[in-house]
Amino acid sequence: MPWIETELDPEFEAFIREFPETTLPKIYSLIEKYKEDKTVIIFKSREDADEYIRNLSLITFEFLNKTDFSQKAKEIFDILADNMTVIAPTGNTREEDYICWSDSVSEGLERAERKIVLIKRYNELIGFFQYFTNEDTFIMEEIQLKPEYHGNGIFRKLYGFILPKIDNSIEFVDAFANIQNEKSIAILEHLGLKNVGLNKNGRSYHFKGQFEKLKEWYENDDI
């Protein structure tokens, strides 16, 4: 039955007053303990939390229609280039990098097993995920997000979109991360993948793992 409190409970009042000195340090200690394995998001107001949920609910995924690649290529590349120019610049001009990248991806998309997932908020392209399936292996070739969308729970939604579409014959996972991209390296390790060494050109680490473990992460964990 509803009731109205007319007095402040002394125990609750003490909890509120002592919170900064007693409870808050414990929370910060737990954050520090698990921050390497978890993505920690701190909201400083209810408005922050509402905005986070609102943004996440507006994120959608769709497969690139391969016949549209020539029209979409520049927009996709700009996200990749903006990120990698900060992390690992190639030393080439942006136009040179674009031509090299678009030629390579265009050729790769001729294979039915290679796909690109477009990540959108409203109708704005905010990222993409390129992958390839080869017999028994799911190969995560490239994932890029605009910086302002990092740490917004999008990875989890992305895998929720992709995993049900992967054939049941897949047993293994391969992925690559530029040796200077610490965030990507940490994410792949969190997914349970193991660093098995450098790729052929020596610019990226090669990660391997079990596809079943990736599904377990999606079902049981957060990122």
MOBEL-V363139 format. One record per backbone hydrogen bond with DSSP energy under -1.0 kcal/mol. CO is the residue of the C=O (numbers start at 0). NH is the residue of the N-H. E is the energy in kcal/mol with one decimal. If there is no record, write none. Layout:
co:CO nh:NH e:E
co:CO nh:NH e:E
//
This chain:
co:8 nh:12 e:-2.6
co:9 nh:13 e:-2.3
co:10 nh:14 e:-2.0
co:11 nh:15 e:-2.2
co:12 nh:16 e:-2.4
co:13 nh:17 e:-2.4
co:14 nh:18 e:-1.0
co:17 nh:21 e:-2.7
co:18 nh:23 e:-2.8
co:22 nh:26 e:-1.8
co:23 nh:27 e:-2.4
co:24 nh:28 e:-2.0
co:25 nh:29 e:-2.0
co:26 nh:30 e:-2.3
co:27 nh:31 e:-2.4
co:28 nh:32 e:-2.0
co:29 nh:33 e:-2.0
co:30 nh:34 e:-1.2
co:33 nh:36 e:-1.2
co:33 nh:37 e:-1.4
co:44 nh:48 e:-1.5
co:45 nh:49 e:-2.6
co:46 nh:50 e:-2.4
co:47 nh:51 e:-2.2
co:48 nh:52 e:-2.3
co:49 nh:53 e:-2.4
co:50 nh:54 e:-2.7
co:51 nh:55 e:-2.3
co:52 nh:56 e:-2.1
co:55 nh:58 e:-1.3
co:57 nh:121 e:-1.3
co:59 nh:119 e:-2.8
co:61 nh:117 e:-3.5
co:64 nh:67 e:-2.8
co:65 nh:68 e:-1.4
co:67 nh:71 e:-2.0
co:68 nh:72 e:-2.5
co:71 nh:75 e:-2.3
co:72 nh:76 e:-3.1
co:73 nh:77 e:-2.2
co:74 nh:78 e:-1.0
co:75 nh:79 e:-1.6
co:76 nh:80 e:-3.4
co:77 nh:81 e:-2.4
co:78 nh:82 e:-1.7
co:79 nh:83 e:-2.8
co:80 nh:84 e:-2.3
co:82 nh:86 e:-1.7
co:83 nh:87 e:-2.7
co:92 nh:96 e:-2.3
co:93 nh:97 e:-2.4
co:94 nh:98 e:-2.4
co:95 nh:99 e:-2.2
co:96 nh:100 e:-2.8
co:97 nh:101 e:-3.1
co:98 nh:102 e:-2.1
co:99 nh:103 e:-1.9
co:100 nh:104 e:-2.9
co:101 nh:105 e:-2.5
co:102 nh:106 e:-1.9
co:103 nh:107 e:-2.3
co:104 nh:108 e:-2.5
co:106 nh:109 e:-1.2
co:107 nh:110 e:-1.7
co:110 nh:113 e:-1.5
co:112 nh:132 e:-1.0
co:114 nh:130 e:-2.5
co:115 nh:63 e:-3.2
co:116 nh:128 e:-2.2
co:117 nh:61 e:-1.7
co:118 nh:125 e:-2.8
co:118 nh:126 e:-1.3
co:119 nh:59 e:-2.7
co:120 nh:123 e:-2.3
co:123 nh:120 e:-2.3
co:125 nh:145 e:-2.7
co:126 nh:118 e:-2.6
co:127 nh:143 e:-2.4
co:128 nh:116 e:-3.4
co:129 nh:140 e:-1.5
co:129 nh:141 e:-2.0
co:130 nh:114 e:-2.6
co:131 nh:138 e:-3.6
co:133 nh:135 e:-1.0
co:133 nh:136 e:-1.6
co:135 nh:170 e:-2.8
co:135 nh:171 e:-2.5
co:136 nh:133 e:-2.6
co:137 nh:173 e:-2.4
co:138 nh:131 e:-2.1
co:138 nh:140 e:-1.0
co:141 nh:129 e:-3.5
co:143 nh:127 e:-2.2
co:145 nh:148 e:-2.4
co:146 nh:149 e:-1.6
co:148 nh:151 e:-1.1
co:152 nh:156 e:-1.4
co:153 nh:157 e:-2.8
co:154 nh:158 e:-2.4
co:155 nh:159 e:-1.7
co:156 nh:160 e:-1.4
co:157 nh:161 e:-2.2
co:158 nh:162 e:-2.4
co:161 nh:164 e:-2.4
co:162 nh:165 e:-1.5
co:166 nh:169 e:-1.7
co:170 nh:210 e:-2.6
co:171 nh:137 e:-2.9
co:172 nh:208 e:-1.8
co:173 nh:139 e:-3.2
co:174 nh:206 e:-3.3
co:176 nh:204 e:-3.2
co:177 nh:180 e:-2.2
co:179 nh:181 e:-1.4
co:180 nh:184 e:-2.1
co:181 nh:185 e:-2.3
co:182 nh:186 e:-2.1
co:183 nh:187 e:-2.5
co:184 nh:188 e:-2.1
co:185 nh:189 e:-2.2
co:186 nh:190 e:-1.7
co:187 nh:192 e:-2.1
co:188 nh:191 e:-1.5
co:193 nh:207 e:-2.2
co:196 nh:205 e:-3.8
co:198 nh:201 e:-1.1
co:202 nh:178 e:-2.3
co:203 nh:198 e:-2.6
co:204 nh:176 e:-1.7
co:205 nh:195 e:-3.2
co:206 nh:174 e:-2.1
co:207 nh:193 e:-3.3
co:208 nh:172 e:-2.6
co:209 nh:213 e:-1.4
co:210 nh:214 e:-2.0
co:211 nh:215 e:-2.0
co:212 nh:216 e:-2.4
co:213 nh:217 e:-2.0
co:214 nh:218 e:-2.1
co:215 nh:219 e:-2.1
co:216 nh:220 e:-2.6
//
